[in-house]
Amino acid sequence: MPDGTTRAWRTVLERIETDLLEGRLGPGDRLPGERDLATQMGVGRSSVREAIRVLESMGLIRTAAGSGPSAGAVIVATPQGGMATLLRLQVAAKGFPFDDIVDTRVLLETSVVDALAREEAPDLAQAERTLEAMHDSALAPEEFLALDAAFHVWLAEASGNAVVAAIMSGLRTAIESYALQGAAMIDDWPGMVGELHQEHVGILEAIRAGDPDLARERIRSHIAGFYAATHASHPTR
């Protein structure tokens, strides 16, 4: 049973991700039904639905309505393996300074968008689907930021560099964590969501336009701007 400081939907999300990482679930496996998952984890069915929605937007599961053999939630992908797991553990143990994580994001993500902008037809489908899911005014800050982090991981995946993708996947927990801390400092959160959404759109537009310089500048400005607004300590280098 989740404690009072933990959102129940995140407890479900983390349980399913752990099962994926540790091999108890894999591609092709079907998740228990919504009612069964809620009973197993001691949460409400609405919390299970929220977790499933986030996992689907991340591209880890596919859902289908109905009662036939293809209905329900099916695993279609797994998170990155050992490197991502190690980074998640380091982040959880606060083994990395905040400034270093931000700098690493800038280094990795400028490289990612540069590579994508130089491709003739980069596959941005997963990033676009995640961005569409983020454009939902009903999302709580935690839900929006989970999808935001997934958007950046999908860009790394699309670049085709498996090491960079694994590092970004491993840093996702940290990105969400300190973004959520920062979000609490924003008086006009809906306004910030609108700005972030437009910045994400602009990054994808620069990639599609084949302009690596503009793509690098936009993602650098996107990362630096959010942390300048939410954390006083660090102008990204």
Disulfide bonds with the S-S distance in Angstrom:
none
